[in-house]
Amino acid sequence: VQLLALRPHRKHELVQRLQGMQVGSPDWGWLLAALEEVAELDPTECCYRLKEGLASWVREDWPGYTAQERKQVALLQRRWSW
């Protein structure tokens, strides 16, 4: 949810980001199940987008965000609250 809040991602981008956070190799079954729950696959772009209505799940203070991403999430949260 936290990564998809910023922008759509392809599956390999999500895996790379998770590995970069030293989460280790994610279990593919777990990752696909989680994606089905929180994301919609855009078949034209082959990427996952956060499902509408899940903006309230996004946490600005998520430890995986960079300082720039935290600012971006704060701006998005202001827009979502309108």
C-alpha positions as CSV (number, residue, x, y, z in Angstrom):
1,V,0.0,0.0,0.0
2,Q,2.7,2.4,1.0
3,L,4.6,2.0,-2.3
4,L,1.6,2.0,-4.5
5,A,0.4,5.3,-2.9
6,L,3.2,7.1,-4.6
7,R,2.7,5.8,-8.1
8,P,1.8,2.7,-10.0
9,H,4.5,0.0,-9.9
10,R,5.4,-3.1,-11.9
11,K,5.8,-6.3,-9.9
12,H,9.6,-6.4,-10.4
13,E,9.8,-2.8,-9.2
14,L,8.0,-3.7,-6.0
15,V,10.3,-6.7,-5.4
16,Q,13.4,-4.6,-6.0
17,R,12.2,-1.9,-3.5
18,L,11.4,-4.5,-0.9
19,Q,14.8,-6.2,-1.4
20,G,16.5,-2.8,-1.1
21,M,14.8,-2.3,2.3
22,Q,16.4,-5.6,3.4
23,V,13.2,-7.4,3.7
24,G,14.8,-10.3,1.9
25,S,13.3,-12.2,-0.9
26,P,9.6,-11.8,-0.6
27,D,7.4,-14.9,-0.8
28,W,5.8,-14.7,-4.3
29,G,2.6,-16.2,-3.0
30,W,2.4,-13.6,-0.3
31,L,3.2,-10.7,-2.6
32,L,0.6,-11.8,-5.2
33,A,-2.0,-12.2,-2.6
34,A,-1.3,-8.8,-1.1
35,L,-1.4,-7.2,-4.5
36,E,-4.8,-8.7,-5.3
37,E,-6.1,-7.3,-2.0
38,V,-4.8,-3.7,-2.4
39,A,-4.1,-3.2,-6.0
40,E,-5.6,-3.3,-9.5
41,L,-3.6,-4.5,-12.4
42,D,-3.6,-2.1,-15.3
43,P,-3.3,-4.5,-18.3
44,T,-2.3,-1.8,-20.8
45,E,0.7,-0.7,-18.7
46,C,1.3,-4.0,-16.9
47,C,1.5,-2.2,-13.5
48,Y,-0.3,-2.3,-10.3
49,R,-2.3,0.8,-9.0
50,L,-3.6,1.3,-5.5
51,K,-7.3,0.5,-5.3
52,E,-9.6,3.5,-4.7
53,G,-10.7,3.9,-1.1
54,L,-7.4,2.7,0.4
55,A,-5.9,6.1,0.8
56,S,-6.7,6.0,4.5
57,W,-4.2,3.1,4.8
58,V,-1.3,5.2,3.7
59,R,1.0,6.3,6.5
60,E,3.2,9.4,6.0
61,D,5.6,8.1,8.6
62,W,6.2,4.7,7.0
63,P,10.0,3.9,7.6
64,G,10.5,2.8,4.0
65,Y,9.9,6.3,2.6
66,T,12.7,8.7,1.8
67,A,12.3,12.3,3.0
68,Q,11.1,13.3,-0.5
69,E,8.6,10.6,-0.6
70,R,7.2,11.6,2.8
71,K,6.6,15.1,1.4
72,Q,4.9,13.6,-1.6
73,V,2.6,11.5,0.6
74,A,1.8,14.5,2.7
75,L,0.7,16.4,-0.5
76,L,-1.3,13.4,-1.7
77,Q,-3.1,13.1,1.7
78,R,-4.1,16.7,1.6
79,R,-5.6,16.1,-1.9
80,W,-7.4,12.9,-0.8
81,S,-9.0,14.6,2.2
82,W,-10.9,17.1,-0.1
